[in-house]
Each structure stands twice: as structure tokens, then as C-alpha cells.
Amino acid sequence: MSPLTFRYADENDIAELVRLRLRIDAEQARRFGGARWSTTINEGSVARGLKTGRVLMGLQEGMTVGAVRMETRKPWAIDLAYFTPASRAIYLHDVNIEPALQGHGLGRSLMEEVKSAARDWPADAIRTDTFDGAAGAGPFYEKCGFRAVGRKTYRSVPLAYFELLLGPSAAPHA
């Protein structure tokens, strides 16, 4: 399998990002049925994500096989009480890897690039939430070096919170 290359998405990538997310959503529905949580996936939602943050795409042989949206604005579902204080945090959304390629290290390669991008931003923490259930990505985030910092139900959706601290102050505060 050839290595990933990376670039930031622009408006010309919206249709491809929608297709990737819809393939993943269909696979999640096949595997987990209705007991899961996802957001609306359409060209408008992807375009809004490009305006509020940066979408890092992972490509393999020119094909989009992964993507993640990063932004500095705290999402509505994040409760900061669970996280280590940080002056500059990046929040991850829409972390996606082509379903047929999951489990081959591409997601971890994408997260390594996210860590590098966050340090360059600059940020001192990366934070995310995930569905707290079988369809959630908690084990994936732990494999990528994130630590679980809490669980909370938000608008009837069970969430698990994860963080990765960057830089010299990367140890959790007591």
C-alpha cells in the first residue's frame, strides 16, 4: 500500500468529501444500524466546515482516502470542564477513512499529520468527542495517543471526550 500524501481541501473538493463521508455513513449504518450518531452530510455542511476550519485530506495514488476537519472554535457538544486547561486548542471533527481501507494504519497516519499541523497552527492541545458506543472511535483515538478525559450525554447523545496535549506542557494538570 502506498503512503499517504496530504493537502488542505478547498471548495473544489466539496463533492469528493461528501462522497467519502456518505460512504462511511453507509458503512456505519450497515454495521451498527440506528444506534449511532452522525451529523447531516451534504454539500452545504461540508462547505460550512471549510469556512470555519481547515480540512486536511489524505490521498493515496491521487484518491481521497481520508479527511479530518480541524478548527479552533469550541464545538457545542464539548464541555471544557473535562479537559486539561490549554491556551490554544484545536478541535477535530469529521474524522474519516475510506471504509475498505480502515484497519491498515491510514487513520493513524492522518492523525500524525494532524499533530504536525496542530503544532504549526500553533496549538497546545487537540480535543475531540466521539459517540460513546460500539460505533464510536474511542479505541482509535487511544491508539493514536489521545487519552479519554470524560463522558457526558449531550442532547440525549452519549459522548466520550478525548485530548492530546502537545509541546513542553504535554503532561496533564493535576
C-alpha positions in Angstrom: 0.0 0.0 0.0 1.5 3.3 -1.0 1.9 6.0 1.7 -0.5 8.9 2.1 0.2 12.4 0.9 -1.6 15.3 2.5 -3.1 18.6 1.5 -5.8 21.0 2.7 -9.1 20.9 0.9 -10.7 23.8 -0.9 -14.2 24.4 -2.4 -13.2 22.2 -5.4 -13.1 19.2 -3.0 -16.6 19.5 -1.5 -18.3 16.9 -3.7 -15.5 14.3 -3.1 -15.6 15.0 0.7 -19.4 14.5 0.7 -19.0 11.2 -1.2 -16.3 10.0 1.3 -18.5 10.9 4.3 -21.6 9.3 2.8 -19.7 6.0 2.1 -18.5 6.0 5.7 -22.0 6.8 7.0 -23.5 3.9 4.9 -20.9 1.5 6.3 -21.6 2.7 9.9 -25.4 2.1 9.3 -24.7 -1.3 7.9 -22.5 -2.3 10.8 -24.3 -0.5 13.7 -27.8 0.2 12.5 -29.7 3.1 14.1 -27.9 3.0 17.4 -25.3 5.6 16.4 -25.0 9.4 16.0 -23.9 11.4 13.0 -24.4 14.9 11.7 -26.0 16.0 8.4 -23.9 15.2 5.4 -24.4 17.3 2.4 -22.5 19.9 0.3 -23.7 22.7 2.5 -22.5 21.1 5.7 -19.1 20.4 4.1 -18.8 23.9 2.7 -19.6 25.4 6.1 -16.8 23.2 7.6 -14.3 24.6 5.1 -15.3 28.2 6.1 -14.9 27.6 9.9 -11.8 25.5 9.8 -9.2 23.5 7.8 -10.0 20.2 6.2 -6.9 18.0 5.9 -7.2 15.4 3.2 -5.2 12.1 3.0 -4.6 10.9 -0.6 -3.3 7.7 -1.8 -2.3 7.5 -5.5 -4.3 10.6 -6.1 -7.5 9.3 -4.5 -9.0 10.8 -1.4 -9.0 8.1 1.3 -9.2 10.2 4.4 -10.1 13.6 5.8 -10.4 15.4 9.1 -11.8 18.9 9.8 -9.8 21.0 12.4 -10.9 24.3 13.9 -10.2 26.5 16.9 -13.8 27.2 17.8 -15.1 25.0 20.6 -18.0 22.9 19.3 -21.3 23.0 21.1 -21.0 19.4 22.4 -17.7 19.9 24.2 -17.8 20.6 27.9 -14.4 22.2 28.8 -14.7 21.1 32.4 -13.4 17.7 31.3 -10.3 18.9 29.6 -6.8 20.0 30.7 -6.6 23.8 30.5 -5.0 24.9 27.3 -4.5 28.3 25.8 -4.8 27.2 22.1 -6.8 24.1 21.4 -7.7 22.5 18.1 -10.9 20.6 17.8 -11.3 17.6 15.5 -14.5 16.9 13.5 -15.5 14.5 10.7 -12.5 12.2 11.0 -13.0 9.8 8.1 -11.1 7.0 6.5 -12.4 5.1 3.4 -14.2 2.1 4.9 -12.5 -0.6 2.7 -9.1 0.8 3.9 -9.8 1.0 7.6 -7.5 -1.0 9.9 -4.4 -0.6 7.7 -2.8 2.4 9.5 -4.1 5.2 7.3 -6.1 6.7 10.1 -3.0 6.8 12.4 -1.0 8.3 9.5 -3.7 11.0 9.2 -3.6 11.7 12.9 0.2 12.0 12.8 -0.2 14.7 10.2 -2.9 16.3 12.3 -0.5 16.5 15.2 2.1 18.2 13.0 -0.5 20.6 11.6 -1.7 21.5 15.1 1.9 22.2 16.3 2.3 24.5 13.3 -1.1 26.2 13.8 0.2 26.7 16.7 -1.9 24.7 19.3 -1.0 23.2 22.6 -3.9 20.6 22.7 -6.1 18.6 20.3 -9.5 17.8 21.5 -12.4 15.8 20.2 -15.6 14.0 21.1 -16.9 10.7 19.8 -20.1 8.7 20.1 -19.7 6.6 23.3 -20.8 3.3 22.0 -19.9 0.5 19.6 -19.9 2.9 16.6 -17.6 5.4 18.4 -14.0 6.0 17.6 -12.7 5.9 21.2 -10.3 2.9 20.7 -8.9 4.5 17.6 -8.1 7.8 19.4 -6.4 5.9 22.2 -4.2 4.0 19.6 -3.3 7.5 18.3 -2.1 8.7 21.7 -5.2 10.5 22.9 -6.4 10.0 26.4 -10.0 9.7 27.5 -10.9 12.6 29.8 -14.6 12.1 30.4 -18.0 11.1 29.3 -21.2 13.1 29.1 -24.6 12.8 27.5 -25.4 15.9 25.4 -28.9 16.2 23.9 -29.5 12.5 24.6 -26.3 11.5 22.7 -23.7 9.7 24.8 -20.3 11.2 24.1 -16.7 10.3 25.1 -14.1 13.2 25.2 -10.5 12.7 24.2 -7.5 15.0 24.3 -3.9 15.0 23.2 -1.6 17.6 24.7 1.2 19.0 22.6 4.5 20.7 23.3 6.5 21.0 26.5 3.4 21.2 28.7 2.1 17.9 27.4 1.6 16.4 30.9 -1.9 16.6 32.3 -2.5 19.1 35.0 -3.1 17.6 38.5 
